């Protein structure tokens, strides 16, 4: 089984990179994609666990960008992490993420909803899940989904937008660095649910694939996305988007075929790390 989308505590997951690889082994995966948000910080530790776990590693990153007025999460696979454009993206987004979360936290603290000690600012790629966890610690919500539906929903007065480059620019960044670009969960409601017209426009920018088999895409959406993928000649991927205890997503709940992984790696600079 090949799961190409999972996170560690280097962004908004709850497992270390080694723990993630061990959980992938226990779930029966043969290949795992490590795709933390806007950081490659977990690559080395995960790579060191390949031989011990017997799970092959696809090194990736979930890059934040914007398209049609909404956030897009773009999965970049097997690119050169030392390419200047990738470095510039990570520096820009990590700084923007930190400022955004601090601003959201200050507003929540001012209204007595969380305390400064409720928030962990140690992650190199802070995001709304960290605010959600603070709200859970403070007893304001039961879990992350409730936080996302209330206090940190885009319509909430505590929400702050995240400045990010355009989708077209970010696809170019990934390609310039020798990687492949796949639009993650394109119909996810928590990101404002992009229209199919917006997805078609994104495909015209040179995407390599769409993440179609994902719990945030309905059955009807998957059928339409698959039709688009065939029409534009792009790859169809599937993945869990596992975050550990932070989300109900389970490793291996959606997977990518060996044929698609092979086609993906044919166009990338880095190789899959096999045991």
C-alpha positions in Angstrom: 0.0 0.0 0.0 1.2 3.5 -0.9 0.1 6.5 1.1 1.5 9.7 -0.2 0.3 12.3 2.3 1.1 12.3 6.0 2.3 14.7 8.6 4.5 14.8 11.7 4.9 17.1 14.6 7.4 19.1 12.5 4.2 20.8 11.3 0.7 19.9 12.6 0.9 16.2 13.2 1.4 14.5 16.6 4.1 11.9 15.8 7.8 12.3 15.3 9.1 11.4 11.9 10.4 8.1 13.2 7.1 7.3 15.0 5.3 8.1 11.7 7.4 5.6 9.9 6.8 3.0 12.6 3.0 3.6 12.4 3.2 3.2 8.6 4.9 -0.2 9.0 2.2 -1.2 11.6 -0.5 -0.2 9.2 0.9 -2.4 6.4 2.2 0.4 4.2 5.0 -0.3 1.8 5.6 3.4 0.8 4.9 6.5 2.8 4.9 10.2 1.6 6.1 12.6 4.3 4.5 16.0 3.4 4.7 18.4 6.3 3.4 21.9 5.8 6.0 24.3 4.2 9.0 22.5 5.8 11.3 19.6 5.0 12.5 19.4 8.6 11.4 15.8 9.1 13.0 14.3 6.1 16.3 13.2 7.6 14.8 11.5 10.6 12.3 9.7 8.5 15.0 8.6 6.1 17.0 7.1 8.9 14.0 4.9 9.8 13.5 3.4 6.4 15.8 0.4 7.0 14.4 -0.3 10.4 10.8 -0.1 9.4 11.0 -1.6 5.9 8.8 1.3 4.6 10.0 3.2 1.6 10.0 7.0 1.9 8.7 9.6 -0.6 10.1 13.0 0.5 7.6 15.7 0.0 6.1 18.9 1.4 2.6 20.4 1.4 3.1 24.0 0.1 0.6 26.6 1.0 -0.6 28.9 -1.8 -3.6 30.8 -3.1 -5.9 30.5 -6.1 -9.3 32.1 -6.9 -9.4 33.8 -3.5 -8.9 30.6 -1.5 -6.1 28.6 0.0 -4.7 25.7 -1.9 -2.5 23.0 -0.4 -0.1 21.8 -3.1 1.9 18.6 -2.6 5.4 18.8 -3.9 7.2 15.5 -4.3 10.8 14.6 -4.6 12.2 18.0 -5.3 15.7 19.4 -4.5 15.3 20.9 -1.0 18.3 23.1 -1.5 16.9 24.9 -4.6 16.8 28.6 -3.8 13.1 28.9 -4.8 12.1 26.2 -2.3 14.2 27.9 0.4 12.5 31.2 -0.3 9.1 29.6 -0.1 9.8 27.9 3.3 11.3 31.1 4.8 8.4 33.2 3.6 5.6 30.8 4.7 7.2 29.9 8.1 7.5 33.6 9.0 3.9 34.3 7.8 2.6 31.3 9.7 4.2 32.4 12.9 2.9 35.9 12.6 -0.6 34.7 11.7 -0.9 32.3 14.7 0.5 34.9 17.1 -2.1 37.4 15.9 -4.9 34.8 16.3 -3.7 33.8 19.7 -3.5 37.4 20.9 -7.1 37.9 20.0 -8.2 34.8 21.7 -6.2 35.6 24.8 -7.6 39.1 25.0 -11.1 37.6 25.2 -10.1 35.1 27.8 -10.6 32.1 25.6 -7.1 30.7 25.9 -4.1 31.4 28.1 -0.5 31.9 26.8 0.5 28.6 28.3 -2.2 26.8 26.2 -0.3 27.4 22.9 2.8 25.5 21.8 4.9 27.7 19.4 7.7 25.2 18.9 6.7 23.9 15.5 8.7 25.2 12.6 5.4 25.4 10.5 2.7 26.7 12.8 -0.9 26.5 11.6 -4.5 26.7 12.7 -4.3 23.1 14.2 -2.0 24.6 16.9 -4.7 27.1 17.8 -7.2 24.3 17.8 -5.1 22.3 20.2 -4.8 25.4 22.5 -8.6 25.7 22.5 -8.9 22.1 23.4 -6.4 22.5 26.3 -8.4 25.5 27.5 -11.6 23.5 27.5 -13.4 25.7 24.9 -13.9 22.9 22.4 -13.9 19.1 22.5 -11.5 18.5 19.6 -9.9 20.0 16.5 -12.9 19.6 14.3 -15.1 21.7 16.7 -12.4 24.4 16.8 -12.3 24.5 13.0 -16.0 24.8 12.8 -16.2 27.7 15.3 -13.4 29.8 16.6 -10.9 29.4 13.8 -13.4 29.0 10.9 -12.7 31.6 8.1 -15.9 33.4 9.0 -14.8 33.8 12.7 -13.6 37.1 13.9 -10.5 35.3 15.4 -9.5 34.0 12.0 -6.6 35.7 10.2 -5.7 35.0 6.5 -2.4 33.5 5.6 -0.4 35.5 2.9 0.9 33.0 0.3 2.1 32.9 -3.3 -0.2 32.0 -6.1 -0.9 28.5 -7.3 0.8 29.1 -10.6 3.9 30.5 -8.9 4.1 27.6 -6.5 3.7 25.0 -9.3 6.6 26.7 -11.0 8.7 26.6 -7.8 8.2 22.9 -7.4 9.0 22.2 -11.1 12.1 24.5 -11.0 13.3 22.4 -8.1 12.9 19.2 -10.0 9.7 18.0 -8.3 6.2 17.0 -9.2 3.1 19.1 -8.1 -0.2 17.5 -7.0 -3.2 19.5 -5.8 -4.2 18.1 -2.4 -7.8 17.4 -1.5 -9.1 20.0 -4.1 -12.7 19.8 -2.9 -12.0 20.1 0.9 -14.7 22.3 2.5 -12.4 23.6 5.2 -10.5 25.5 2.5 -13.6 27.1 1.0 -14.2 24.2 -1.5 -12.8 25.3 -4.8 -15.2 25.2 -7.8 -14.5 22.9 -10.7 -13.9 25.9 -12.9 -11.1 27.0 -10.5 -9.7 23.5 -10.5 -9.7 23.5 -14.3 -7.8 26.7 -14.3 -5.3 25.2 -11.9 -4.8 22.3 -14.2 -3.9 24.6 -17.0 -1.0 25.9 -15.0 0.8 22.5 -15.4 -0.2 20.4 -12.4 1.2 16.9 -12.4 -1.8 15.4 -10.6 -4.9 15.7 -8.4 -5.3 14.0 -5.0 -8.7 12.4 -5.8 -9.0 9.5 -3.3 -9.2 11.5 -0.1 -11.9 11.6 2.6 -12.5 15.4 2.0 -13.6 14.7 -1.6 -17.1 13.2 -1.8 -17.9 10.3 -4.1 -19.6 12.6 -6.6 -16.6 14.9 -6.5 -14.2 12.0 -7.0 -16.0 11.0 -10.2 -15.8 14.6 -11.6 -12.2 15.0 -10.5 -11.3 11.7 -12.2 -12.9 13.0 -15.4 -10.9 16.2 -15.2 -7.7 14.2 -14.6 -8.3 12.1 -17.7 -9.1 15.2 -19.8 -5.9 17.0 -18.8 -3.7 13.9 -18.7 -2.6 14.3 -15.1 -2.1 11.6 -12.4 -4.7 10.5 -9.9 -3.3 10.0 -6.4 -4.9 8.9 -3.1 -3.8 9.3 0.5 -4.9 9.5 4.1 -3.6 13.0 5.1 -2.7 11.4 8.4 -2.0 13.8 11.3 -1.7 11.3 14.2 -4.2 12.0 17.1 -5.0 15.4 15.7 -7.4 14.1 13.1 -9.5 10.9 12.6 -7.7 10.1 9.3 -6.0 6.7 9.4 -2.9 5.7 7.5 -3.7 3.7 4.3 -7.4 4.7 4.3 -6.8 5.9 0.7 -3.9 4.9 -1.4 -2.0 5.5 -4.7 -1.2 2.8 -7.2 2.3 1.6 -8.0 1.8 2.7 -11.6 1.0 6.3 -10.6 4.0 6.4 -8.2 6.2 5.2 -11.0 4.9 7.8 -13.3 5.4 10.5 -10.6 9.0 9.6 -10.0 9.8 9.6 -13.7 9.6 13.4 -13.6 11.4 14.1 -10.4 15.0 14.9 -9.3 15.0 12.9 -6.1 14.4 9.2 -5.9 12.2 7.2 -3.5 14.3 5.9 -0.6 13.8 2.1 -0.4 14.9 -0.2 2.5 
